[in-house]
């Protein structure tokens, strides 16, 4: 476990490129002087935490980035200006030490069978410390419709509500539901951010790469429409709340992309970004799960089960609804799918191949 100060140099990477956009929160209050704790900060493509660190640093807020390893990603955050804390979110001593001196928390963790444990440990440390101003909890859009009442209804009713292909939460969805309850019961000043499926989700990007290289978008979503959200937008909402938490305490926000569109519309977006024709080819849900999810995630059964539950929700028409909450919070329309794909490293690499 190490904690080290950072220089103020910045790395010219993909996240920094995003931040050439006009600063959307330039009118926020004076910067917080206690460090803001950001977990999951060394995330990969589309990582909300990593993008948020850059945004908050740009606004003059000190940031303590909680990472699992002091590797090249941690080094990049350190070079950007963040204080780096290396530790384990499942170790209460590490969590308590990381939180010391922080009053604002953003909690995120990659999909894990121990997700609820980690949330509970952070909540326990926050309660023990006291003086917490906000606990921003990244949740998921499904929490808005896979509610206690719906998920305790008879199985036939659950299947009807969720499109007929799903009757239960995935282990990760259940973990997020429990995490929201833990934070509710903790009495901490919590804000839940329930993002729709990200444009950067593996279902839409790296699991689709091989067919895309052949000009095909192969997904098991039939004619159903989605409004996925750009990770950048979720990061901007979270940064805005962390910079000025008081108006948002005890609220839950459901965040979507700008419009509902079917997979033919997504194929058009991919075609525009890749510079060549792309055709949507519907796939059978279970056959697609076996071919793509089970093969790619054979060593990660928890993640695989979550992804397969998502495909069944979407393919069965159960991933419903859009809101205007993101536009209301940011004062601008959400970023488009095409915009998010244009700055996605794997898609850009394919476009220039």
C-alpha positions as CSV (number, residue, x, y, z in Angstrom):
1,X,0.0,0.0,0.0
2,X,1.5,3.3,-1.1
3,X,0.3,6.9,-1.2
4,X,2.3,9.3,-3.3
5,X,1.9,13.0,-4.4
6,X,1.6,13.8,-8.0
7,X,3.2,16.3,-10.4
8,X,1.0,18.6,-12.5
9,X,2.1,17.3,-15.9
10,X,-0.6,15.9,-18.2
11,X,-0.5,12.9,-20.5
12,X,-1.8,13.4,-24.1
13,X,-4.0,10.3,-24.1
14,X,-7.5,9.6,-25.2
15,X,-9.0,11.0,-22.0
16,X,-7.1,14.2,-22.3
17,X,-8.4,14.6,-25.8
18,X,-11.9,14.5,-24.5
19,X,-11.1,17.3,-22.2
20,X,-10.4,19.7,-25.1
21,X,-14.2,20.1,-25.0
22,X,-15.4,23.4,-23.4
23,X,-15.5,23.0,-19.6
24,X,-19.2,22.3,-18.9
25,X,-18.9,23.0,-15.2
26,X,-16.9,26.2,-15.2
27,X,-19.6,27.9,-13.1
28,X,-19.4,25.4,-10.2
29,X,-18.4,26.6,-6.7
30,X,-14.8,27.0,-5.6
31,X,-12.8,23.8,-5.8
32,X,-13.0,21.4,-2.8
33,X,-9.7,21.5,-0.8
34,X,-10.0,18.1,0.7
35,X,-9.1,15.4,-1.8
36,X,-12.0,13.7,-3.6
37,X,-11.7,9.9,-3.4
38,X,-12.2,8.2,-6.7
39,X,-12.2,4.4,-6.8
40,X,-11.8,2.3,-9.9
41,X,-9.6,5.1,-11.2
42,X,-7.3,2.9,-13.4
43,X,-10.2,1.6,-15.5
44,X,-9.9,0.8,-19.2
45,X,-11.7,2.0,-22.2
46,X,-14.8,4.0,-21.4
47,X,-13.8,4.1,-17.7
48,X,-15.9,6.7,-15.9
49,X,-13.5,7.0,-13.0
50,X,-10.5,7.7,-15.1
51,X,-12.3,10.4,-17.2
52,X,-13.7,11.9,-14.0
53,X,-10.2,12.3,-12.4
54,X,-9.2,14.4,-15.4
55,X,-12.3,16.5,-15.3
56,X,-12.0,17.2,-11.5
57,X,-8.3,18.0,-11.8
58,X,-9.1,20.5,-14.6
59,X,-11.5,22.2,-12.3
60,X,-8.9,22.6,-9.6
61,X,-10.1,19.9,-7.3
62,X,-7.5,17.7,-5.5
63,X,-8.1,14.0,-6.3
64,X,-7.0,10.8,-4.6
65,X,-7.2,8.0,-7.1
66,X,-7.7,4.5,-5.5
67,X,-6.0,1.9,-7.7
68,X,-5.3,-1.8,-7.3
69,X,-1.8,-1.7,-8.8
70,X,0.9,1.0,-9.3
71,X,1.2,0.3,-13.0
72,X,1.4,2.5,-16.1
73,X,-2.2,3.5,-15.7
74,X,-1.6,4.7,-12.2
75,X,1.5,6.5,-13.4
76,X,-0.5,8.3,-16.0
77,X,-3.0,9.5,-13.4
78,X,-0.1,10.6,-11.2
79,X,1.4,12.6,-14.1
80,X,-2.1,14.1,-14.7
81,X,-2.0,15.5,-11.1
82,X,-3.8,12.9,-9.0
83,X,-2.6,11.6,-5.7
84,X,-2.3,7.8,-6.0
85,X,-3.4,5.4,-3.3
86,X,-2.6,1.7,-4.0
87,X,-4.8,-0.7,-2.1
88,X,-7.5,-3.4,-2.1
89,X,-11.2,-2.4,-1.9
90,X,-11.8,-5.6,0.0
91,X,-9.3,-4.7,2.8
92,X,-11.0,-2.5,5.4
93,X,-7.6,-1.1,6.6
94,X,-6.8,0.0,3.0
95,X,-10.2,1.5,2.5
96,X,-10.1,3.4,5.8
97,X,-6.6,4.7,5.1
98,X,-7.6,5.8,1.6
99,X,-10.6,7.7,2.9
100,X,-8.7,9.6,5.5
101,X,-9.1,13.4,4.9
102,X,-11.7,12.9,2.1
103,X,-15.2,14.1,2.4
104,X,-16.5,13.3,-1.1
105,X,-16.5,9.8,-2.5
106,X,-17.1,8.3,-5.8
107,X,-17.4,4.5,-5.6
108,X,-17.0,2.2,-8.6
109,X,-15.6,-1.3,-9.0
110,X,-15.4,-3.6,-12.0
111,X,-17.9,-6.5,-12.1
112,X,-17.1,-8.8,-9.2
113,X,-18.7,-11.5,-7.1
114,X,-17.5,-9.3,-4.1
115,X,-19.0,-6.1,-5.3
116,X,-21.5,-5.8,-2.4
117,X,-18.6,-6.6,0.1
118,X,-16.6,-3.7,-1.3
119,X,-19.5,-1.2,-1.2
120,X,-20.3,-2.2,2.4
121,X,-16.7,-1.8,3.5
122,X,-16.5,1.7,2.0
123,X,-19.8,2.6,3.6
124,X,-18.6,1.3,7.0
125,X,-15.3,3.3,6.7
126,X,-17.3,6.4,5.7
127,X,-19.6,6.0,8.7
128,X,-16.7,5.5,11.1
129,X,-14.9,8.6,9.8
130,X,-18.0,10.8,9.8
131,X,-18.1,14.3,8.1
132,X,-18.9,12.7,4.6
133,X,-20.5,15.3,2.3
134,X,-21.5,12.9,-0.5
135,X,-21.1,9.3,-1.6
136,X,-21.7,9.0,-5.3
137,X,-22.5,5.4,-6.1
138,X,-22.3,4.2,-9.7
139,X,-25.3,1.9,-10.2
140,X,-27.1,0.7,-13.3
141,X,-30.3,1.6,-15.2
142,X,-31.9,-1.8,-14.6
143,X,-32.4,-0.7,-10.9
144,X,-35.1,1.6,-12.2
145,X,-37.3,-1.2,-13.4
146,X,-35.9,-4.4,-11.7
147,X,-37.3,-3.2,-8.4
148,X,-38.1,-5.0,-5.2
149,X,-41.8,-5.1,-6.0
150,X,-41.2,-6.4,-9.5
151,X,-38.6,-8.9,-8.6
152,X,-40.6,-10.4,-5.8
153,X,-43.7,-10.9,-8.0
154,X,-44.6,-14.4,-9.2
155,X,-42.3,-15.7,-11.9
156,X,-44.9,-15.3,-14.7
157,X,-45.3,-11.7,-13.8
158,X,-41.6,-11.1,-13.7
159,X,-41.1,-12.7,-17.1
160,X,-44.0,-10.6,-18.6
161,X,-42.4,-7.5,-17.1
162,X,-38.9,-8.3,-18.3
163,X,-39.7,-9.4,-21.8
164,X,-40.2,-13.1,-21.2
165,X,-36.6,-14.2,-21.4
166,X,-35.4,-13.1,-17.9
167,X,-37.0,-13.9,-14.5
168,X,-34.2,-13.0,-12.1
169,X,-31.4,-10.5,-11.6
170,X,-27.9,-11.4,-12.7
171,X,-25.5,-11.7,-9.8
172,X,-24.2,-8.2,-10.6
173,X,-27.6,-6.7,-10.8
174,X,-28.5,-8.2,-7.5
175,X,-25.2,-6.8,-6.1
176,X,-26.2,-3.3,-7.2
177,X,-29.6,-3.6,-5.7
178,X,-28.1,-4.7,-2.4
179,X,-25.5,-1.9,-2.6
180,X,-28.2,0.7,-3.0
181,X,-30.0,-0.7,0.1
182,X,-26.8,-0.8,2.1
183,X,-26.1,2.9,1.3
184,X,-29.8,3.8,2.1
185,X,-29.6,2.1,5.5
186,X,-26.2,3.6,6.2
187,X,-27.6,7.1,6.5
188,X,-24.7,8.4,4.3
189,X,-25.5,11.3,1.9
190,X,-25.8,9.1,-1.2
191,X,-26.5,9.8,-4.8
192,X,-27.1,6.8,-7.1
193,X,-26.1,7.2,-10.8
194,X,-28.0,4.6,-12.8
195,X,-26.5,4.7,-16.3
196,X,-28.0,2.9,-19.2
197,X,-25.8,0.4,-21.1
198,X,-22.7,2.3,-22.1
199,X,-21.8,2.7,-25.8
200,X,-18.4,1.3,-24.7
201,X,-20.0,-1.9,-23.3
202,X,-18.3,-5.0,-24.6
203,X,-21.5,-6.1,-26.2
204,X,-21.4,-3.1,-28.5
205,X,-17.6,-3.0,-29.0
206,X,-15.0,-5.6,-28.5
207,X,-17.3,-8.6,-28.6
208,X,-18.5,-7.2,-32.0
209,X,-15.1,-6.5,-33.5
210,X,-14.6,-9.6,-35.6
211,X,-17.9,-9.4,-37.4
212,X,-17.4,-5.6,-37.8
213,X,-14.2,-6.3,-39.6
214,X,-16.3,-8.1,-42.2
215,X,-18.9,-5.3,-42.4
216,X,-21.4,-7.0,-40.1
217,X,-23.0,-5.9,-36.9
218,X,-24.1,-9.3,-35.4
219,X,-26.1,-8.8,-32.2
220,X,-29.1,-10.7,-30.7
221,X,-31.3,-7.7,-30.2
222,X,-33.9,-8.2,-32.9
223,X,-35.8,-5.0,-33.7
224,X,-35.6,-3.5,-30.2
225,X,-34.4,0.0,-29.7
226,X,-31.8,1.3,-27.2
227,X,-30.4,4.6,-26.1
228,X,-27.0,3.7,-24.7
229,X,-25.0,6.4,-22.9
230,X,-21.5,7.6,-23.5
231,X,-19.1,6.9,-20.6
232,X,-17.9,10.5,-20.9
233,X,-21.4,11.8,-20.1
234,X,-21.7,9.7,-17.0
235,X,-18.3,11.0,-15.9
236,X,-19.4,14.6,-16.4
237,X,-22.6,14.1,-14.4
238,X,-20.6,12.5,-11.5
239,X,-17.9,15.2,-11.6
240,X,-20.7,17.9,-11.4
241,X,-22.2,16.2,-8.4
242,X,-18.9,15.8,-6.6
243,X,-18.0,19.5,-7.3
244,X,-21.4,20.7,-5.8
245,X,-23.1,17.8,-4.0
246,X,-25.8,19.6,-1.9
247,X,-28.6,19.8,-4.5
248,X,-28.3,16.0,-5.3
249,X,-28.2,14.3,-2.0
250,X,-30.6,11.3,-1.6
251,X,-31.4,11.3,-5.3
252,X,-31.1,8.6,-8.0
253,X,-30.6,9.6,-11.6
254,X,-31.3,7.5,-14.7
255,X,-29.1,8.4,-17.6
256,X,-29.6,7.6,-21.3
257,X,-28.2,8.5,-24.6
258,X,-29.9,11.1,-26.8
259,X,-32.3,8.9,-28.7
260,X,-33.8,5.4,-29.0
261,X,-32.6,3.6,-32.2
262,X,-32.7,0.0,-33.4
263,X,-29.7,-2.0,-34.5
264,X,-29.9,-0.8,-38.1
265,X,-29.4,2.7,-36.8
266,X,-26.3,1.5,-34.8
267,X,-25.0,-0.2,-38.0
268,X,-25.3,3.2,-39.7
269,X,-23.2,4.8,-36.9
270,X,-20.5,2.1,-37.2
271,X,-20.5,2.5,-40.9
272,X,-20.0,6.3,-40.6
273,X,-17.1,5.9,-38.2
274,X,-15.4,3.0,-40.0
275,X,-15.9,4.6,-43.4
276,X,-17.3,1.4,-45.0
277,X,-20.7,-0.3,-45.2
278,X,-21.9,-2.2,-42.1
279,X,-25.1,-4.3,-42.1
280,X,-27.0,-5.4,-39.0
281,X,-27.5,-9.2,-38.9
282,X,-29.9,-10.4,-36.1
283,X,-28.7,-13.4,-34.1
284,X,-30.4,-15.9,-31.9
285,X,-29.9,-14.8,-28.3
286,X,-28.7,-18.1,-26.8
287,X,-26.6,-19.0,-29.9
288,X,-24.9,-15.5,-29.7
289,X,-24.3,-15.9,-26.0
290,X,-22.6,-19.2,-26.5
291,X,-20.5,-18.0,-29.5
292,X,-19.4,-14.7,-28.1
293,X,-19.9,-14.4,-24.3
294,X,-19.1,-17.9,-23.2
295,X,-16.1,-18.1,-25.4
296,X,-14.6,-14.7,-24.5
297,X,-15.5,-14.8,-20.8
298,X,-15.0,-18.5,-20.0
299,X,-12.7,-17.6,-17.1
300,X,-15.1,-14.9,-15.7
301,X,-18.4,-16.6,-15.0
302,X,-19.8,-13.7,-12.9
303,X,-19.2,-11.2,-15.7
304,X,-20.5,-13.7,-18.3
305,X,-23.7,-14.3,-16.5
306,X,-24.3,-10.5,-16.3
307,X,-23.7,-10.0,-20.0
308,X,-26.0,-12.9,-20.9
309,X,-28.7,-11.4,-18.7
310,X,-28.3,-8.1,-20.5
311,X,-28.6,-9.7,-23.9
312,X,-31.8,-11.5,-22.8
313,X,-33.2,-8.3,-21.3
314,X,-32.5,-6.3,-24.5
315,X,-33.4,-9.1,-26.9
316,X,-36.7,-9.7,-25.1
317,X,-37.7,-6.0,-25.2
318,X,-37.3,-5.5,-21.4
319,X,-34.6,-2.8,-21.5
320,X,-37.1,0.0,-21.8
321,X,-37.4,3.7,-21.3
322,X,-35.5,6.9,-21.7
323,X,-35.3,10.0,-19.5
324,X,-34.2,13.6,-20.0
325,X,-32.3,13.6,-16.7
326,X,-28.8,13.8,-18.3
327,X,-29.7,16.8,-20.4
328,X,-31.3,18.5,-17.4
329,X,-28.3,17.9,-15.3
330,X,-25.7,19.0,-17.8
331,X,-27.7,21.6,-19.7
332,X,-26.9,20.0,-23.1
333,X,-28.0,17.0,-25.0
334,X,-26.2,13.7,-24.4
335,X,-23.3,12.7,-26.6
336,X,-24.4,10.6,-29.6
337,X,-23.4,6.9,-30.2
338,X,-21.4,8.1,-33.2
339,X,-19.4,10.6,-31.1
340,X,-18.6,7.9,-28.5
341,X,-17.5,5.4,-31.2
342,X,-15.3,8.0,-32.9
343,X,-13.2,8.4,-29.8
344,X,-13.2,4.7,-28.9
345,X,-9.6,3.5,-29.3
346,X,-10.5,0.0,-30.6
347,X,-13.0,1.4,-33.1
348,X,-10.6,4.1,-34.2
349,X,-7.9,1.4,-34.7
350,X,-10.3,-0.6,-36.9
351,X,-11.2,2.5,-38.9
352,X,-7.6,3.2,-39.8
353,X,-6.7,-0.4,-40.5
